[in-house]
Amino acid sequence: MNIVVCVKQVPDTSDPDTEVHIDGTGRGVDQSKFSFVINDADNYAVEEAILLKEKHGGEVTVVNIGGEAANQVIRMALAKGGDGAVRLDDESFVYSDVVATARLLKSAIKDLGCDLVLTGCMASDDGYGAVGIALAQMLEVPHAAYVKTVEVVDDKKLKVGRELEGGLLEMNEIEMPCLLAIQTGGNEPRYASFKGIREASKKEIKVMDLAATGLSADEVGESGSVAVMTQYSVPEVGDLAEMIEGDPAETSAKLANILKEKGLV
Amino acid sequence: MFELSEQLELIQQALRPYCEKELQSKVDALEEGELPVFELMKDFDGVFGISSMLAGPLKKMIERKRKKEEEGVEERGSIDELLGGEVGTAIDPMLLFVVAKELSRVSPSFALSFGAHLGLCGQTILSKGTSDQIEKYALPIFAFEKMGCWGLTEPEAGSDAFALTTTAVPDGDQYVLNGSKTFITNAPYADIFIVYAKIDRGDAKTDKRMIYPFVLERGTQGLSVGKPMHKMGMRGSPTGEIFLDDVRVGLDQLLGKKEKTGRAQAKETLASEREEAPAMAWGIIERCLDESVKYAIERKQFGRRLVEFQLIQDKIARMYVHLENVRNLAYKQAWAMREGRGSLRDACAAKFYASAAAVEVGMEAIQLMGGYGYMHEQHVEMLTRDAKLLMIGGGTSEIQLLNIAKELARDKGVKLSLAGGLQV
């Protein structure tokens, strides 16, 4: 089974010291102080891809849109068991929305002849949660989102469990080729082994610029997007909101008092 | 030169979450002696696939050595060669530093035991042993099936390590070992023991130079170990005594299977212990600084964050200076090792500085956090106790200084003795 897994590099928001500041353009955030990691849901997608490969054979190709810095998350996925990678990198790709992003991914995936495309169900930075679905539409394959379990029924069919509200699992059968947007928590992402890391440095990361995608400039970036992001802003503190300040001991005491006063506990 | 390669950056990225989640959650149990450190080593191996990575190269090394032995040529093996993956390929020494650093951010005890198991015990067998000995004793060590320890220090031979009194008396085709070792990392639970003993043929002049490493297995008659010692720090790493009471061994347990000077070998192994210290100090300092900055920003006194006070700024800035220096020393040392330009005086200077810096940074981190810093719940309390060992183990800070002075004087043609005065 040949699998493509799409990965995105995002700021490490698990670091409590990461503060988000809007940059001078108003359309981006200052990334100079960030450390970057693989998007959480994509990490589970990588694990699912490798588990399927280990059980059923085939190859796993990692696809990413990003600059050279994104090689880190690509190499980590290769170290865990990916076989090859494609990185889409061109200045014209900046400000691509969901549709333009999916179009780019399609250009890299369409000729790979894969049976299954995996993405994370949502990116932790922009939170769109729509790239996988848009990509399935463009590839003209069926899709399932928020997938937590994947079982191979036969050469052509998968049985997937989608996570619904309250942890309810909805079981579906889906024909391959198809796209699954993977939810977090369905497996346990492995740590890359030292041997895997060493081997990853020898694996090829094919870089595709605009020309290599076969797309025109007006199909990518802002001009190829149907939604244009215009500005970031920090929400203003509303009248009804009370921001509690202080160290953890003070803030928790204040919060407890408020909850008591309002009779909520 | 001052940046990690992409591969090492990935290794650091893989190690950090493991250490902060898996290892950190087990530190208390490890420190309390409820979790054997070898169990953790096995877990670490399972996650990062160290034994499976080394198995192939180790087999090749044994085959190569065996072939050379048949030709009458002795060749030495090394961990570098194993990690290099192919015969003759050395690894970047920075790899070992990054591993020791990342482990030491969370548990210097684990790093210490891990280092004694692979770096001291495993490496000595590879370097000194024959192909048969590597197969019998090093294979289970590198497969994490048996835990190793390395014993040189004795109750009356600490800094003066080569004044050891453990003897190996030849008796037919055997040796009879008597004596004791102390402060030996991993000894209480080790399965494989490297112990240094002085051949005693009753000729004081020749015997003095004949210090050899023997390899012993748990369960050997006459070999016993003491209980884990109660230490100020490094409590997660078992330390203890080894007692040898008429232990009879054959020539096949003398590493190398023939009598040739082992003193240089012990010195080389001591050097590797010395080289690990700056990397461990780096991890301790980096973590103490991280925790201190975080605390200084969160904690408020007199209506202000601690970090607003200049006396606190002084502390974190000085910690950073130490971090910068120790990090640079580690990079420098890795470079020197790669280029084959390492020197005793530089290694001693690095260990002296880095270990003292780790203790100072740890103490300052505690001071910055006040009462909270003194509490066990704050990680800096344990790290500071652990840091103190770096000034003692693998050669005390004082011995490092003496070595440096000795080297400086030697450049001018004056040979000094570590015991003071001129070398005789």
Interface residues (C-beta under 8 A of the other chain):
Chain A: D17 V37 N71 Q72 R75 M76 A79 R190 Y191 A192 S193 F194 K195 G196 I197 R198 A200 S201 G246 D247 P248
Chain B: E6 Q7 E9 L10 I11 Q13 A14 P17 Y18 V47 F48 G49 I50 S52 M53 G85 K294 E298 R299 K300
